[in-house]
Amino acid sequence: MFFCIVINLIGLGSYAAIAGVFNICAIALDWSYCIPIACKLLFGKFEPGPWNMGVFGKFVNAWACLWTLFVSIIFILPTVRPVTPQNVSPAFESSRNPADF
């Protein structure tokens, strides 16, 4: 609970900073769903259950991975124009060099 409060206090200081935190969290959540789908596509060790999509499953899974890649790029882009050092997204900055974040 304390950690959530501290993260949300960032929003009082800078909208760009809190937007960057939320964008990075959204990207991480999306990839946490995409990684098992990609492993299923790459390694094929999967036993379908009673509810499956049959032949369409591989197409839908590949589309889900491509969509996650696309949305991750969108979340990294700045949200306002013109981009200045004061309003650049931390998600964009961390994508250039994750060690700086």
Backbone as JSON, one array per atom type, in Angstrom:
{
  "sequence": "MFFCIVINLIGLGSYAAIAGVFNICAIALDWSYCIPIACKLLFGKFEPGPWNMGVFGKFVNAWACLWTLFVSIIFILPTVRPVTPQNVSPAFESSRNPADF",
  "N": [[0.83, -1.18, 0.0], [1.92, 1.26, 0.81], [3.87, 1.6, -1.15], [2.3, 1.99, -3.45], [1.1, 4.43, -2.83], [3.33, 6.12, -2.78], [4.21, 5.94, -5.45], [2.01, 7.13, -6.73], [2.21, 9.71, -5.74], [4.1, 10.85, -7.33], [2.71, 11.87, -9.45], [1.8, 14.32, -8.54], [3.97, 15.96, -8.79], [4.88, 15.84, -11.49], [3.28, 15.47, -14.52], [4.27, 14.19, -16.81], [6.13, 12.41, -15.75], [4.55, 10.6, -14.2], [2.91, 9.61, -16.21], [4.82, 8.31, -17.73], [5.59, 6.28, -15.93], [3.19, 4.83, -15.75], [2.93, 4.08, -18.44], [5.16, 2.41, -18.78], [4.47, 0.39, -17.0], [2.17, -0.57, -18.27], [3.27, -1.59, -20.63], [4.9, -3.63, -19.58], [2.94, -5.29, -18.43], [1.49, -6.04, -20.74], [3.47, -7.5, -22.13], [3.84, -9.55, -20.33], [1.67, -11.14, -20.8], [2.11, -11.75, -23.45], [4.51, -13.21, -23.67], [4.12, -16.02, -22.84], [2.41, -16.74, -24.96], [4.05, -16.38, -27.2], [6.01, -18.28, -26.61], [4.49, -20.59, -26.87], [3.96, -20.5, -29.61], [6.56, -20.66, -30.67], [7.79, -22.98, -29.58], [5.89, -24.97, -29.51], [5.01, -26.85, -27.64], [2.3, -27.64, -26.43], [-0.79, -28.54, -25.19], [-3.92, -28.52, -26.38], [-6.94, -27.52, -24.78], [-10.44, -28.16, -23.99], [-11.67, -25.86, -24.95], [-10.72, -24.35, -27.65], [-9.29, -22.69, -30.51], [-8.86, -24.08, -32.77], [-7.71, -24.35, -36.08], [-7.43, -21.64, -36.4], [-6.13, -20.69, -34.2], [-3.28, -20.35, -34.22], [-2.97, -18.17, -35.95], [-4.37, -16.16, -34.56], [-2.86, -16.05, -32.2], [-0.36, -15.24, -33.21], [-1.1, -12.74, -34.19], [-1.75, -11.49, -31.77], [0.76, -11.27, -30.58], [2.06, -9.58, -32.44], [0.41, -7.32, -32.21], [0.91, -6.6, -29.56], [3.58, -5.84, -29.75], [3.29, -3.6, -31.45], [1.65, -1.89, -29.86], [3.34, -1.51, -27.71], [5.32, 0.08, -28.83], [3.79, 2.35, -29.39], [3.13, 3.17, -26.78], [5.59, 4.04, -25.9], [6.13, 6.34, -27.3], [6.19, 9.97, -27.24], [3.6, 11.96, -25.64], [2.75, 14.54, -26.1], [3.15, 17.44, -28.21], [5.14, 20.24, -29.05], [8.0, 18.23, -28.34], [9.79, 18.61, -25.44], [12.55, 18.9, -23.09], [11.24, 19.01, -20.64], [8.75, 17.79, -20.93], [9.14, 15.28, -22.04], [8.59, 11.79, -22.32], [9.29, 9.51, -19.69], [9.21, 6.84, -20.35], [10.01, 6.8, -22.99], [12.6, 7.79, -22.7], [13.73, 5.72, -21.16], [13.64, 3.7, -23.0], [15.64, 4.28, -24.74], [17.99, 3.96, -23.23], [17.95, 1.66, -20.96], [19.37, 1.48, -18.56], [19.59, 4.01, -17.55], [17.15, 4.62, -16.45]],
  "CA": [[0.0, 0.0, 0.0], [2.81, 2.41, 0.88], [4.51, 1.73, -2.46], [1.3, 2.57, -4.36], [0.94, 5.84, -2.47], [4.55, 6.82, -3.2], [4.18, 6.03, -6.91], [1.0, 8.11, -7.12], [2.66, 11.06, -5.38], [4.89, 11.36, -8.46], [1.78, 12.64, -10.28], [1.69, 15.7, -8.04], [5.12, 16.73, -9.25], [5.05, 15.9, -12.94], [2.39, 14.61, -15.29], [5.08, 13.38, -17.71], [6.75, 11.32, -14.99], [3.57, 9.58, -13.85], [2.5, 8.99, -17.47], [5.89, 7.37, -18.08], [5.5, 5.12, -15.04], [2.03, 4.04, -16.16], [3.22, 3.49, -19.74], [6.08, 1.29, -18.58], [3.69, -0.69, -16.37], [1.29, -1.15, -19.3], [4.11, -2.39, -21.52], [5.3, -4.84, -18.85], [1.77, -6.15, -18.31], [1.21, -6.62, -22.06], [4.46, -8.52, -22.46], [3.66, -10.71, -19.46], [0.71, -11.99, -21.49], [2.63, -12.13, -24.76], [5.62, -14.17, -23.58], [3.66, -17.41, -22.96], [1.87, -16.96, -26.3], [5.2, -16.52, -28.09], [6.63, -19.59, -26.33], [3.61, -21.59, -27.47], [4.17, -20.47, -31.06], [7.93, -21.04, -31.03], [8.19, -24.31, -29.15], [4.81, -25.9, -29.87], [4.68, -27.82, -26.58], [1.05, -27.17, -25.86], [-1.89, -29.48, -25.38], [-5.14, -27.73, -26.32], [-8.02, -27.98, -23.93], [-11.72, -28.28, -24.68], [-11.99, -24.59, -25.6], [-9.61, -23.87, -28.46], [-9.71, -22.06, -31.76], [-8.54, -24.96, -33.9], [-6.69, -23.88, -37.03], [-7.29, -20.19, -36.3], [-5.4, -20.36, -33.0], [-1.94, -19.85, -34.52], [-3.11, -16.83, -36.51], [-4.77, -15.25, -33.49], [-1.71, -15.91, -31.3], [0.64, -14.41, -33.89], [-1.64, -11.38, -34.21], [-1.65, -10.96, -30.41], [2.16, -10.87, -30.36], [2.31, -8.39, -33.26], [-0.31, -6.19, -31.62], [1.64, -6.2, -28.35], [4.76, -5.11, -30.21], [2.82, -2.3, -31.94], [1.17, -1.07, -28.74], [4.52, -1.15, -26.91], [5.95, 1.22, -29.51], [2.91, 3.51, -29.19], [3.25, 3.63, -25.4], [6.89, 4.67, -25.7], [6.17, 7.64, -27.96], [5.74, 11.12, -26.43], [2.16, 12.2, -25.72], [2.49, 15.94, -26.45], [4.08, 18.06, -29.14], [6.49, 19.78, -29.33], [8.66, 17.51, -27.25], [10.85, 19.37, -24.77], [13.1, 18.13, -21.97], [10.32, 19.02, -19.5], [7.58, 16.94, -21.13], [9.45, 14.01, -22.68], [8.13, 10.65, -21.53], [10.34, 8.64, -19.16], [9.18, 5.56, -21.08], [10.85, 7.03, -24.17], [13.98, 7.89, -22.23], [14.23, 4.41, -20.73], [13.78, 2.82, -24.16], [16.95, 4.56, -25.35], [18.99, 3.35, -22.38], [17.24, 1.22, -19.75], [20.18, 1.64, -17.35], [19.38, 5.37, -17.04], [15.88, 4.73, -15.75]],
  "C": [[0.88, 1.25, 0.0], [3.46, 2.67, -0.47], [3.56, 2.37, -3.47], [1.12, 4.06, -4.09], [2.14, 6.64, -2.96], [4.56, 6.99, -4.72], [3.18, 7.09, -7.36], [1.37, 9.53, -6.73], [3.53, 11.68, -6.47], [3.99, 12.24, -9.33], [1.59, 14.07, -9.81], [2.83, 16.57, -8.56], [5.2, 16.9, -10.75], [4.1, 14.93, -13.62], [3.19, 13.68, -16.2], [5.7, 12.2, -16.98], [5.74, 10.22, -14.66], [3.04, 8.88, -15.1], [3.55, 7.97, -17.91], [5.85, 6.12, -17.23], [4.34, 4.23, -15.47], [2.25, 3.38, -17.52], [4.15, 2.29, -19.62], [5.36, 0.11, -17.94], [2.77, -1.36, -17.39], [2.08, -2.03, -20.26], [4.51, -3.7, -20.84], [4.12, -5.8, -18.71], [1.44, -6.81, -19.65], [2.19, -7.73, -22.4], [4.37, -9.74, -21.54], [2.61, -11.66, -20.03], [1.28, -12.53, -22.8], [3.72, -13.21, -24.7], [5.14, -15.62, -23.62], [3.06, -17.73, -24.35], [3.0, -17.19, -27.29], [5.9, -17.87, -27.87], [5.8, -20.72, -26.93], [3.83, -21.66, -28.98], [5.54, -21.0, -31.45], [8.25, -22.49, -30.72], [7.13, -25.37, -29.39], [4.45, -26.93, -28.81], [3.44, -27.34, -25.85], [-0.03, -28.18, -26.18], [-3.19, -28.69, -25.26], [-6.21, -28.37, -25.45], [-9.33, -28.05, -24.71], [-12.14, -27.0, -25.4], [-10.77, -24.11, -26.36], [-10.14, -23.35, -29.79], [-9.37, -22.88, -32.98], [-7.45, -24.37, -34.77], [-6.47, -22.38, -36.94], [-6.43, -19.76, -35.11], [-4.02, -19.78, -33.27], [-1.99, -18.44, -35.09], [-3.43, -15.82, -35.42], [-3.61, -15.02, -32.52], [-0.62, -15.04, -31.91], [0.18, -12.96, -33.93], [-1.52, -10.73, -32.83], [-0.21, -10.5, -30.13], [2.52, -9.64, -31.18], [1.62, -7.15, -32.69], [0.4, -5.68, -30.36], [2.89, -5.42, -28.72], [4.37, -3.71, -30.68], [2.43, -1.38, -30.79], [2.34, -0.66, -27.85], [5.24, 0.05, -27.52], [5.11, 2.48, -29.3], [3.05, 4.06, -27.77], [4.57, 4.34, -25.13], [6.93, 6.08, -26.29], [5.68, 8.77, -27.04], [4.25, 11.4, -26.66], [1.81, 13.62, -26.11], [3.53, 16.42, -27.44], [4.08, 19.54, -28.91], [7.11, 19.13, -28.09], [9.81, 18.37, -26.73], [11.43, 18.51, -23.65], [12.15, 18.06, -20.77], [9.15, 18.06, -19.69], [7.86, 15.63, -21.84], [9.06, 12.86, -21.74], [9.31, 9.85, -20.98], [10.35, 7.27, -19.82], [10.05, 5.66, -22.33], [12.31, 7.09, -23.77], [14.54, 6.53, -21.84], [14.36, 3.45, -21.9], [15.11, 3.07, -24.87], [18.05, 3.88, -24.56], [18.33, 2.94, -21.06], [18.04, 1.4, -18.45], [19.99, 3.03, -16.74], [18.12, 5.49, -16.21], [16.05, 4.24, -14.34]]
}
